[in-house]
Amino acid sequence: MALGSNTKFYETPNHPYQGERISEESALTGQYGLKNKEELWRAQSELRAYRREARKLLGQTDAEGAAKETEEFLARLKRIGVLDETDSLDDILSLDVTDILERRLQTVVYRKGLANTTSQARQFVSHGHVTVEGQRVTRPSKKVDVSEEGSVEFDSTSPLTDELHPERAEDQ
């Protein structure tokens, strides 16, 4: 599918004006420094797809094909850090949207202490100050694999590598 197409990769809420849902979304948007609610809806749609796949695999009867598919699906979710090593297919159904949001590069940069706030982490990523495995990444929504998490750092050419830079996190 071409990126320029008019297809959305997320579903919007069925009822646009629900005070409780709106306040929950606003809280998550603020907590994770998301640009708008569309980013939250994308994460919710991703979570729905994971749950749908898990239900499909739980309902399959042919044991041999389902076992291989289940193994690959669980391995993928463990690689991106949504599931722990001990989790099973049933645990996917109890996941929350925050489990998806925690794997975004923006959140990982904040959790590593490279930024004071999630919004500042978003700015650092967008402005090209952050690298993952030596490659500059400017997409705050990039999912960070567990294996890549240790390699998230400031770009060597960035002025933010200086620990005395005024925008650096204080607690480093």
CNS distance restraints for C-alpha pairs under 8 A (distance, minus, plus):
assign (resid   1 and name CA) (resid   5 and name CA) 7.44 0.50 0.50
assign (resid   9 and name CA) (resid  42 and name CA) 6.66 0.50 0.50
assign (resid   9 and name CA) (resid  45 and name CA) 7.72 0.50 0.50
assign (resid  10 and name CA) (resid  38 and name CA) 7.86 0.50 0.50
assign (resid  10 and name CA) (resid  41 and name CA) 5.98 0.50 0.50
assign (resid  10 and name CA) (resid  42 and name CA) 4.78 0.50 0.50
assign (resid  10 and name CA) (resid  44 and name CA) 7.79 0.50 0.50
assign (resid  10 and name CA) (resid  45 and name CA) 5.25 0.50 0.50
assign (resid  10 and name CA) (resid  46 and name CA) 7.75 0.50 0.50
assign (resid  11 and name CA) (resid  41 and name CA) 6.45 0.50 0.50
assign (resid  11 and name CA) (resid  42 and name CA) 7.32 0.50 0.50
assign (resid  11 and name CA) (resid  45 and name CA) 6.23 0.50 0.50
assign (resid  12 and name CA) (resid  38 and name CA) 7.94 0.50 0.50
assign (resid  12 and name CA) (resid  41 and name CA) 6.42 0.50 0.50
assign (resid  17 and name CA) (resid  22 and name CA) 7.41 0.50 0.50
assign (resid  18 and name CA) (resid  22 and name CA) 6.07 0.50 0.50
assign (resid  19 and name CA) (resid  23 and name CA) 6.14 0.50 0.50
assign (resid  20 and name CA) (resid  24 and name CA) 6.25 0.50 0.50
assign (resid  21 and name CA) (resid  25 and name CA) 6.08 0.50 0.50
assign (resid  22 and name CA) (resid  26 and name CA) 6.07 0.50 0.50
assign (resid  23 and name CA) (resid  27 and name CA) 6.15 0.50 0.50
assign (resid  24 and name CA) (resid  28 and name CA) 6.34 0.50 0.50
assign (resid  25 and name CA) (resid  29 and name CA) 5.97 0.50 0.50
assign (resid  25 and name CA) (resid  37 and name CA) 6.98 0.50 0.50
assign (resid  25 and name CA) (resid  40 and name CA) 7.46 0.50 0.50
assign (resid  26 and name CA) (resid  30 and name CA) 6.14 0.50 0.50
assign (resid  26 and name CA) (resid  37 and name CA) 7.71 0.50 0.50
assign (resid  27 and name CA) (resid  31 and name CA) 6.01 0.50 0.50
assign (resid  28 and name CA) (resid  32 and name CA) 5.98 0.50 0.50
assign (resid  28 and name CA) (resid  40 and name CA) 7.82 0.50 0.50
assign (resid  29 and name CA) (resid  33 and name CA) 5.73 0.50 0.50
assign (resid  29 and name CA) (resid  34 and name CA) 4.91 0.50 0.50
assign (resid  29 and name CA) (resid  35 and name CA) 7.40 0.50 0.50
assign (resid  29 and name CA) (resid  36 and name CA) 6.84 0.50 0.50
assign (resid  29 and name CA) (resid  37 and name CA) 6.59 0.50 0.50
assign (resid  29 and name CA) (resid  40 and name CA) 6.98 0.50 0.50
assign (resid  30 and name CA) (resid  34 and name CA) 6.62 0.50 0.50
assign (resid  31 and name CA) (resid 118 and name CA) 7.35 0.50 0.50
assign (resid  32 and name CA) (resid 101 and name CA) 7.23 0.50 0.50
assign (resid  32 and name CA) (resid 107 and name CA) 6.63 0.50 0.50
assign (resid  32 and name CA) (resid 118 and name CA) 5.83 0.50 0.50
assign (resid  32 and name CA) (resid 119 and name CA) 7.73 0.50 0.50
assign (resid  33 and name CA) (resid 117 and name CA) 7.88 0.50 0.50
assign (resid  33 and name CA) (resid 118 and name CA) 4.87 0.50 0.50
assign (resid  33 and name CA) (resid 119 and name CA) 4.68 0.50 0.50
assign (resid  33 and name CA) (resid 122 and name CA) 7.13 0.50 0.50
assign (resid  34 and name CA) (resid  39 and name CA) 6.44 0.50 0.50
assign (resid  34 and name CA) (resid  40 and name CA) 7.33 0.50 0.50
assign (resid  34 and name CA) (resid 119 and name CA) 7.55 0.50 0.50
assign (resid  35 and name CA) (resid  39 and name CA) 7.04 0.50 0.50
assign (resid  36 and name CA) (resid  40 and name CA) 7.39 0.50 0.50
assign (resid  37 and name CA) (resid  41 and name CA) 6.17 0.50 0.50
assign (resid  38 and name CA) (resid  42 and name CA) 6.13 0.50 0.50
assign (resid  39 and name CA) (resid  43 and name CA) 6.47 0.50 0.50
assign (resid  40 and name CA) (resid  44 and name CA) 6.25 0.50 0.50
assign (resid  41 and name CA) (resid  45 and name CA) 6.06 0.50 0.50
assign (resid  42 and name CA) (resid  46 and name CA) 6.17 0.50 0.50
assign (resid  43 and name CA) (resid  47 and name CA) 6.20 0.50 0.50
assign (resid  43 and name CA) (resid  97 and name CA) 6.39 0.50 0.50
assign (resid  43 and name CA) (resid 100 and name CA) 6.22 0.50 0.50
assign (resid  43 and name CA) (resid 101 and name CA) 6.76 0.50 0.50
assign (resid  44 and name CA) (resid  48 and name CA) 6.16 0.50 0.50
assign (resid  44 and name CA) (resid  97 and name CA) 5.75 0.50 0.50
assign (resid  45 and name CA) (resid  49 and name CA) 6.22 0.50 0.50
assign (resid  46 and name CA) (resid  50 and name CA) 6.40 0.50 0.50
assign (resid  46 and name CA) (resid 100 and name CA) 7.99 0.50 0.50
assign (resid  47 and name CA) (resid  51 and name CA) 6.26 0.50 0.50
assign (resid  47 and name CA) (resid  95 and name CA) 7.69 0.50 0.50
assign (resid  47 and name CA) (resid  96 and name CA) 7.60 0.50 0.50
assign (resid  47 and name CA) (resid  97 and name CA) 6.47 0.50 0.50
assign (resid  47 and name CA) (resid 100 and name CA) 7.12 0.50 0.50
assign (resid  48 and name CA) (resid  52 and name CA) 6.03 0.50 0.50
assign (resid  49 and name CA) (resid  53 and name CA) 6.14 0.50 0.50
assign (resid  50 and name CA) (resid  54 and name CA) 6.16 0.50 0.50
assign (resid  50 and name CA) (resid  92 and name CA) 7.13 0.50 0.50
assign (resid  51 and name CA) (resid  55 and name CA) 6.14 0.50 0.50
assign (resid  51 and name CA) (resid  92 and name CA) 6.16 0.50 0.50
assign (resid  51 and name CA) (resid  93 and name CA) 5.52 0.50 0.50
assign (resid  52 and name CA) (resid  56 and name CA) 6.19 0.50 0.50
assign (resid  53 and name CA) (resid  57 and name CA) 6.20 0.50 0.50
assign (resid  54 and name CA) (resid  58 and name CA) 6.06 0.50 0.50
assign (resid  54 and name CA) (resid  89 and name CA) 6.16 0.50 0.50
assign (resid  54 and name CA) (resid  90 and name CA) 7.56 0.50 0.50
assign (resid  54 and name CA) (resid  92 and name CA) 6.69 0.50 0.50
assign (resid  54 and name CA) (resid  93 and name CA) 7.24 0.50 0.50
assign (resid  55 and name CA) (resid  59 and name CA) 6.13 0.50 0.50
assign (resid  55 and name CA) (resid  93 and name CA) 7.99 0.50 0.50
assign (resid  56 and name CA) (resid  60 and name CA) 6.40 0.50 0.50
assign (resid  57 and name CA) (resid  66 and name CA) 6.27 0.50 0.50
assign (resid  57 and name CA) (resid  69 and name CA) 7.61 0.50 0.50
assign (resid  57 and name CA) (resid  70 and name CA) 6.40 0.50 0.50
assign (resid  58 and name CA) (resid  89 and name CA) 7.49 0.50 0.50
assign (resid  60 and name CA) (resid  66 and name CA) 6.29 0.50 0.50
assign (resid  61 and name CA) (resid  66 and name CA) 7.46 0.50 0.50
assign (resid  62 and name CA) (resid  66 and name CA) 6.16 0.50 0.50
assign (resid  63 and name CA) (resid  67 and name CA) 5.86 0.50 0.50
assign (resid  64 and name CA) (resid  68 and name CA) 6.66 0.50 0.50
assign (resid  65 and name CA) (resid  69 and name CA) 6.30 0.50 0.50
assign (resid  66 and name CA) (resid  70 and name CA) 5.85 0.50 0.50
assign (resid  67 and name CA) (resid  71 and name CA) 6.08 0.50 0.50
assign (resid  68 and name CA) (resid  72 and name CA) 6.30 0.50 0.50
assign (resid  69 and name CA) (resid  73 and name CA) 6.11 0.50 0.50
assign (resid  70 and name CA) (resid  74 and name CA) 6.07 0.50 0.50
assign (resid  70 and name CA) (resid  89 and name CA) 7.45 0.50 0.50
assign (resid  71 and name CA) (resid  75 and name CA) 6.06 0.50 0.50
assign (resid  72 and name CA) (resid  76 and name CA) 6.20 0.50 0.50
assign (resid  73 and name CA) (resid  77 and name CA) 6.43 0.50 0.50
assign (resid  74 and name CA) (resid  78 and name CA) 6.08 0.50 0.50
assign (resid  74 and name CA) (resid  83 and name CA) 7.77 0.50 0.50
assign (resid  74 and name CA) (resid  88 and name CA) 7.25 0.50 0.50
assign (resid  74 and name CA) (resid  89 and name CA) 6.97 0.50 0.50
assign (resid  75 and name CA) (resid  79 and name CA) 6.01 0.50 0.50
assign (resid  76 and name CA) (resid  80 and name CA) 6.47 0.50 0.50
assign (resid  77 and name CA) (resid  81 and name CA) 6.21 0.50 0.50
assign (resid  77 and name CA) (resid  82 and name CA) 5.38 0.50 0.50
assign (resid  77 and name CA) (resid  83 and name CA) 5.67 0.50 0.50
assign (resid  78 and name CA) (resid  82 and name CA) 5.91 0.50 0.50
assign (resid  78 and name CA) (resid  83 and name CA) 4.75 0.50 0.50
assign (resid  78 and name CA) (resid  84 and name CA) 5.92 0.50 0.50
assign (resid  78 and name CA) (resid  85 and name CA) 6.33 0.50 0.50
assign (resid  79 and name CA) (resid 145 and name CA) 5.73 0.50 0.50
assign (resid  79 and name CA) (resid 146 and name CA) 5.91 0.50 0.50
assign (resid  79 and name CA) (resid 147 and name CA) 7.45 0.50 0.50
assign (resid  80 and name CA) (resid 103 and name CA) 7.25 0.50 0.50
assign (resid  80 and name CA) (resid 143 and name CA) 6.94 0.50 0.50
assign (resid  80 and name CA) (resid 144 and name CA) 6.30 0.50 0.50
assign (resid  80 and name CA) (resid 145 and name CA) 4.12 0.50 0.50
assign (resid  80 and name CA) (resid 146 and name CA) 5.70 0.50 0.50
assign (resid  81 and name CA) (resid 103 and name CA) 6.80 0.50 0.50
assign (resid  81 and name CA) (resid 144 and name CA) 7.96 0.50 0.50
assign (resid  81 and name CA) (resid 145 and name CA) 6.21 0.50 0.50
assign (resid  81 and name CA) (resid 146 and name CA) 5.45 0.50 0.50
assign (resid  82 and name CA) (resid  99 and name CA) 5.91 0.50 0.50
assign (resid  82 and name CA) (resid 100 and name CA) 6.38 0.50 0.50
assign (resid  82 and name CA) (resid 103 and name CA) 7.23 0.50 0.50
assign (resid  83 and name CA) (resid  87 and name CA) 6.08 0.50 0.50
assign (resid  83 and name CA) (resid  91 and name CA) 7.96 0.50 0.50
assign (resid  83 and name CA) (resid  92 and name CA) 7.61 0.50 0.50
assign (resid  87 and name CA) (resid  91 and name CA) 5.93 0.50 0.50
assign (resid  88 and name CA) (resid  92 and name CA) 7.28 0.50 0.50
assign (resid  89 and name CA) (resid  93 and name CA) 7.66 0.50 0.50
assign (resid  90 and name CA) (resid  94 and name CA) 7.42 0.50 0.50
assign (resid  91 and name CA) (resid  95 and name CA) 6.74 0.50 0.50
assign (resid  95 and name CA) (resid  99 and name CA) 6.57 0.50 0.50
assign (resid  96 and name CA) (resid 100 and name CA) 7.40 0.50 0.50
assign (resid  97 and name CA) (resid 101 and name CA) 6.38 0.50 0.50
assign (resid  98 and name CA) (resid 102 and name CA) 5.95 0.50 0.50
assign (resid  99 and name CA) (resid 103 and name CA) 7.04 0.50 0.50
assign (resid 100 and name CA) (resid 104 and name CA) 7.36 0.50 0.50
assign (resid 101 and name CA) (resid 107 and name CA) 7.29 0.50 0.50
assign (resid 102 and name CA) (resid 107 and name CA) 5.75 0.50 0.50
assign (resid 102 and name CA) (resid 108 and name CA) 6.94 0.50 0.50
assign (resid 103 and name CA) (resid 107 and name CA) 6.79 0.50 0.50
assign (resid 103 and name CA) (resid 108 and name CA) 6.61 0.50 0.50
assign (resid 103 and name CA) (resid 143 and name CA) 5.42 0.50 0.50
assign (resid 103 and name CA) (resid 144 and name CA) 5.65 0.50 0.50
assign (resid 103 and name CA) (resid 145 and name CA) 7.66 0.50 0.50
assign (resid 104 and name CA) (resid 108 and name CA) 6.31 0.50 0.50
assign (resid 104 and name CA) (resid 140 and name CA) 6.61 0.50 0.50
assign (resid 104 and name CA) (resid 141 and name CA) 5.13 0.50 0.50
assign (resid 104 and name CA) (resid 142 and name CA) 5.46 0.50 0.50
assign (resid 104 and name CA) (resid 143 and name CA) 4.75 0.50 0.50
assign (resid 104 and name CA) (resid 144 and name CA) 6.10 0.50 0.50
assign (resid 105 and name CA) (resid 109 and name CA) 6.08 0.50 0.50
assign (resid 105 and name CA) (resid 125 and name CA) 7.92 0.50 0.50
assign (resid 105 and name CA) (resid 139 and name CA) 7.70 0.50 0.50
assign (resid 105 and name CA) (resid 140 and name CA) 5.34 0.50 0.50
assign (resid 105 and name CA) (resid 141 and name CA) 6.05 0.50 0.50
assign (resid 105 and name CA) (resid 142 and name CA) 5.38 0.50 0.50
assign (resid 105 and name CA) (resid 143 and name CA) 6.06 0.50 0.50
assign (resid 105 and name CA) (resid 144 and name CA) 5.78 0.50 0.50
assign (resid 106 and name CA) (resid 110 and name CA) 6.47 0.50 0.50
assign (resid 106 and name CA) (resid 118 and name CA) 6.60 0.50 0.50
assign (resid 106 and name CA) (resid 121 and name CA) 5.43 0.50 0.50
assign (resid 106 and name CA) (resid 122 and name CA) 5.16 0.50 0.50
assign (resid 106 and name CA) (resid 125 and name CA) 6.81 0.50 0.50
assign (resid 106 and name CA) (resid 140 and name CA) 4.78 0.50 0.50
assign (resid 106 and name CA) (resid 141 and name CA) 6.68 0.50 0.50
assign (resid 106 and name CA) (resid 142 and name CA) 7.97 0.50 0.50
assign (resid 107 and name CA) (resid 111 and name CA) 6.05 0.50 0.50
assign (resid 107 and name CA) (resid 118 and name CA) 6.27 0.50 0.50
assign (resid 107 and name CA) (resid 121 and name CA) 7.29 0.50 0.50
assign (resid 108 and name CA) (resid 112 and name CA) 6.04 0.50 0.50
assign (resid 108 and name CA) (resid 144 and name CA) 7.70 0.50 0.50
assign (resid 108 and name CA) (resid 149 and name CA) 7.44 0.50 0.50
assign (resid 109 and name CA) (resid 113 and name CA) 6.60 0.50 0.50
assign (resid 109 and name CA) (resid 114 and name CA) 5.59 0.50 0.50
assign (resid 109 and name CA) (resid 115 and name CA) 6.62 0.50 0.50
assign (resid 109 and name CA) (resid 121 and name CA) 5.91 0.50 0.50
assign (resid 109 and name CA) (resid 152 and name CA) 7.09 0.50 0.50
assign (resid 109 and name CA) (resid 153 and name CA) 7.80 0.50 0.50
assign (resid 110 and name CA) (resid 114 and name CA) 5.81 0.50 0.50
assign (resid 110 and name CA) (resid 115 and name CA) 5.12 0.50 0.50
assign (resid 110 and name CA) (resid 116 and name CA) 6.83 0.50 0.50
assign (resid 110 and name CA) (resid 117 and name CA) 6.32 0.50 0.50
assign (resid 110 and name CA) (resid 118 and name CA) 5.57 0.50 0.50
assign (resid 110 and name CA) (resid 121 and name CA) 5.62 0.50 0.50
assign (resid 113 and name CA) (resid 169 and name CA) 6.42 0.50 0.50
assign (resid 113 and name CA) (resid 171 and name CA) 7.35 0.50 0.50
assign (resid 113 and name CA) (resid 172 and name CA) 6.82 0.50 0.50
assign (resid 114 and name CA) (resid 121 and name CA) 7.33 0.50 0.50
assign (resid 114 and name CA) (resid 153 and name CA) 7.64 0.50 0.50
assign (resid 114 and name CA) (resid 154 and name CA) 7.92 0.50 0.50
assign (resid 114 and name CA) (resid 168 and name CA) 6.87 0.50 0.50
assign (resid 114 and name CA) (resid 169 and name CA) 5.94 0.50 0.50
assign (resid 114 and name CA) (resid 172 and name CA) 7.94 0.50 0.50
assign (resid 115 and name CA) (resid 120 and name CA) 5.89 0.50 0.50
assign (resid 115 and name CA) (resid 121 and name CA) 5.16 0.50 0.50
assign (resid 115 and name CA) (resid 124 and name CA) 7.90 0.50 0.50
assign (resid 115 and name CA) (resid 167 and name CA) 7.91 0.50 0.50
assign (resid 115 and name CA) (resid 168 and name CA) 6.36 0.50 0.50
assign (resid 115 and name CA) (resid 169 and name CA) 5.12 0.50 0.50
assign (resid 116 and name CA) (resid 120 and name CA) 6.48 0.50 0.50
assign (resid 116 and name CA) (resid 121 and name CA) 7.43 0.50 0.50
assign (resid 116 and name CA) (resid 168 and name CA) 7.39 0.50 0.50
assign (resid 116 and name CA) (resid 169 and name CA) 5.00 0.50 0.50
assign (resid 116 and name CA) (resid 170 and name CA) 7.51 0.50 0.50
assign (resid 117 and name CA) (resid 121 and name CA) 6.22 0.50 0.50
assign (resid 118 and name CA) (resid 122 and name CA) 6.20 0.50 0.50
assign (resid 119 and name CA) (resid 123 and name CA) 6.34 0.50 0.50
assign (resid 120 and name CA) (resid 124 and name CA) 6.19 0.50 0.50
assign (resid 121 and name CA) (resid 125 and name CA) 6.24 0.50 0.50
assign (resid 122 and name CA) (resid 126 and name CA) 6.05 0.50 0.50
assign (resid 122 and name CA) (resid 140 and name CA) 5.69 0.50 0.50
assign (resid 123 and name CA) (resid 127 and name CA) 5.97 0.50 0.50
assign (resid 124 and name CA) (resid 128 and name CA) 6.40 0.50 0.50
assign (resid 124 and name CA) (resid 129 and name CA) 5.26 0.50 0.50
assign (resid 124 and name CA) (resid 130 and name CA) 6.51 0.50 0.50
assign (resid 125 and name CA) (resid 129 and name CA) 5.78 0.50 0.50
assign (resid 125 and name CA) (resid 130 and name CA) 5.33 0.50 0.50
assign (resid 125 and name CA) (resid 137 and name CA) 6.63 0.50 0.50
assign (resid 125 and name CA) (resid 138 and name CA) 5.06 0.50 0.50
assign (resid 125 and name CA) (resid 139 and name CA) 6.57 0.50 0.50
assign (resid 125 and name CA) (resid 140 and name CA) 5.83 0.50 0.50
assign (resid 126 and name CA) (resid 137 and name CA) 7.85 0.50 0.50
assign (resid 126 and name CA) (resid 138 and name CA) 4.52 0.50 0.50
assign (resid 126 and name CA) (resid 139 and name CA) 6.16 0.50 0.50
assign (resid 126 and name CA) (resid 140 and name CA) 6.53 0.50 0.50
assign (resid 127 and name CA) (resid 138 and name CA) 6.55 0.50 0.50
assign (resid 128 and name CA) (resid 136 and name CA) 6.20 0.50 0.50
assign (resid 128 and name CA) (resid 137 and name CA) 6.33 0.50 0.50
assign (resid 128 and name CA) (resid 138 and name CA) 5.27 0.50 0.50
assign (resid 128 and name CA) (resid 155 and name CA) 7.71 0.50 0.50
assign (resid 129 and name CA) (resid 136 and name CA) 7.37 0.50 0.50
assign (resid 129 and name CA) (resid 154 and name CA) 5.52 0.50 0.50
assign (resid 129 and name CA) (resid 155 and name CA) 5.32 0.50 0.50
assign (resid 129 and name CA) (resid 158 and name CA) 5.59 0.50 0.50
assign (resid 129 and name CA) (resid 160 and name CA) 7.23 0.50 0.50
assign (resid 130 and name CA) (resid 136 and name CA) 5.92 0.50 0.50
assign (resid 130 and name CA) (resid 137 and name CA) 6.24 0.50 0.50
assign (resid 130 and name CA) (resid 138 and name CA) 7.53 0.50 0.50
assign (resid 130 and name CA) (resid 152 and name CA) 6.97 0.50 0.50
assign (resid 130 and name CA) (resid 153 and name CA) 5.68 0.50 0.50
assign (resid 130 and name CA) (resid 154 and name CA) 4.46 0.50 0.50
assign (resid 130 and name CA) (resid 155 and name CA) 5.26 0.50 0.50
assign (resid 131 and name CA) (resid 135 and name CA) 5.02 0.50 0.50
assign (resid 131 and name CA) (resid 136 and name CA) 4.18 0.50 0.50
assign (resid 131 and name CA) (resid 137 and name CA) 5.61 0.50 0.50
assign (resid 131 and name CA) (resid 151 and name CA) 7.69 0.50 0.50
assign (resid 131 and name CA) (resid 152 and name CA) 5.77 0.50 0.50
assign (resid 131 and name CA) (resid 153 and name CA) 5.57 0.50 0.50
assign (resid 131 and name CA) (resid 154 and name CA) 5.88 0.50 0.50
assign (resid 131 and name CA) (resid 155 and name CA) 5.41 0.50 0.50
assign (resid 132 and name CA) (resid 136 and name CA) 6.45 0.50 0.50
assign (resid 132 and name CA) (resid 137 and name CA) 6.69 0.50 0.50
assign (resid 132 and name CA) (resid 148 and name CA) 6.65 0.50 0.50
assign (resid 132 and name CA) (resid 149 and name CA) 7.79 0.50 0.50
assign (resid 132 and name CA) (resid 151 and name CA) 5.53 0.50 0.50
assign (resid 132 and name CA) (resid 152 and name CA) 4.66 0.50 0.50
assign (resid 132 and name CA) (resid 153 and name CA) 6.77 0.50 0.50
assign (resid 133 and name CA) (resid 148 and name CA) 6.51 0.50 0.50
assign (resid 133 and name CA) (resid 151 and name CA) 5.06 0.50 0.50
assign (resid 133 and name CA) (resid 152 and name CA) 6.71 0.50 0.50
assign (resid 134 and name CA) (resid 151 and name CA) 7.49 0.50 0.50
assign (resid 134 and name CA) (resid 155 and name CA) 7.66 0.50 0.50
assign (resid 136 and name CA) (resid 155 and name CA) 6.87 0.50 0.50
assign (resid 144 and name CA) (resid 148 and name CA) 6.20 0.50 0.50
assign (resid 144 and name CA) (resid 149 and name CA) 6.28 0.50 0.50
assign (resid 145 and name CA) (resid 149 and name CA) 6.34 0.50 0.50
assign (resid 146 and name CA) (resid 150 and name CA) 7.97 0.50 0.50
assign (resid 148 and name CA) (resid 152 and name CA) 6.90 0.50 0.50
assign (resid 154 and name CA) (resid 158 and name CA) 6.75 0.50 0.50
assign (resid 154 and name CA) (resid 160 and name CA) 6.82 0.50 0.50
assign (resid 154 and name CA) (resid 161 and name CA) 6.03 0.50 0.50
assign (resid 155 and name CA) (resid 161 and name CA) 7.20 0.50 0.50
assign (resid 156 and name CA) (resid 161 and name CA) 6.46 0.50 0.50
assign (resid 157 and name CA) (resid 161 and name CA) 7.68 0.50 0.50
assign (resid 159 and name CA) (resid 165 and name CA) 7.27 0.50 0.50
assign (resid 160 and name CA) (resid 165 and name CA) 5.91 0.50 0.50
assign (resid 160 and name CA) (resid 167 and name CA) 7.42 0.50 0.50
assign (resid 160 and name CA) (resid 168 and name CA) 6.61 0.50 0.50
assign (resid 161 and name CA) (resid 165 and name CA) 7.75 0.50 0.50
assign (resid 163 and name CA) (resid 168 and name CA) 6.60 0.50 0.50
assign (resid 164 and name CA) (resid 168 and name CA) 7.20 0.50 0.50
